[in-house]
């Protein structure tokens, strides 16, 4: 018969057994034996029905208290064993970044690499790197580059204007050429000299330019240019040609062939187009590809920037970086540079 003494004896036996538990396995065996679904406390609880009615409340309360005491002791033992079984070396830091098992390694885009290579080549020739705004005003994009109002290059349909021409004195636009940078560099040099140019200028200016051109194999509405400017006393066209030839051989190799074709630009006089003999496809012979324009800085541009053209002379040149990349890596279509096709990018 279930009595208070029987319950007290079971509790004492359970606590004594729990005191000898030293690992997770024996703790689990204790749980099954005493407080599990088929354990001793569950078994003797079935005998509660045979207890006289007048004694059931007291015996039931004693049984619940005894079981609760054993369960509390079990939880305490479980916590102590858990701390001992989980030393610091076994802990997992959930804030640590995961490890990605992959063989794919990223790298700079081909245009970024070409831009860096170009700047490095010209740095060896003494040119510093200059940068300026992509959002320009037409005063720097056209006026100070000696491009008159009636020039077709200023047609609103051929430029990305932010302000409507005629509504403001200096309408803003996305620059259509990096020649705007040479104007700002010369203006800054004159301002630094107190209104007069006092030392030579030798810079290259890489950056994005924008023109609403139809996209095809050789044109895009956004592309990259690198502008060069050298201003000093006694600079001649021979210096320009020598600089371009040395650049071509340094970047493309000792066998590089270039030519200058007479041309016209409002901001240089005389002016020329720079072509290079390039093989774009292995199954086709090399052909002359236009890389950009160049020439001696027009005196009108010097005057607009506050430089005395009787004392200073200089040359300027501008290349399309995409054109140089296509020539360097034999890329047949400019659109491949902007489509983010990994099959193409992985090969370049």
GIHU-V116136 format. One record per run of one state. SS is the DSSP state (alpha for helix, beta for strand, coil for the rest). FROM is the first residue (numbers start at 0). TO is the last residue. If there is no record, write none. Layout:
ss=SS from=FROM to=TO
ss=SS from=FROM to=TO
//
This chain:
ss=coil from=0 to=2
ss=alpha from=3 to=18
ss=coil from=19 to=22
ss=alpha from=23 to=34
ss=coil from=35 to=38
ss=alpha from=39 to=49
ss=coil from=50 to=51
ss=alpha from=52 to=84
ss=coil from=85 to=86
ss=alpha from=87 to=89
ss=coil from=90 to=108
ss=alpha from=109 to=123
ss=coil from=124 to=126
ss=beta from=127 to=128
ss=coil from=129 to=133
ss=beta from=134 to=136
ss=alpha from=137 to=140
ss=coil from=141 to=141
ss=alpha from=142 to=144
ss=coil from=145 to=150
ss=alpha from=151 to=153
ss=coil from=154 to=154
ss=alpha from=155 to=157
ss=coil from=158 to=158
ss=beta from=159 to=160
ss=coil from=161 to=163
ss=beta from=164 to=164
ss=coil from=165 to=166
ss=beta from=167 to=167
ss=coil from=168 to=170
ss=beta from=171 to=173
ss=coil from=174 to=177
ss=alpha from=178 to=191
ss=coil from=192 to=199
ss=beta from=200 to=209
ss=coil from=210 to=220
ss=beta from=221 to=231
ss=coil from=232 to=235
ss=alpha from=236 to=251
ss=coil from=252 to=256
ss=beta from=257 to=264
ss=coil from=265 to=266
ss=beta from=267 to=277
ss=coil from=278 to=285
ss=beta from=286 to=296
ss=coil from=297 to=297
ss=alpha from=298 to=303
ss=coil from=304 to=311
ss=beta from=312 to=319
ss=alpha from=320 to=328
ss=coil from=329 to=332
ss=alpha from=333 to=336
ss=coil from=337 to=340
ss=alpha from=341 to=344
ss=coil from=345 to=347
//
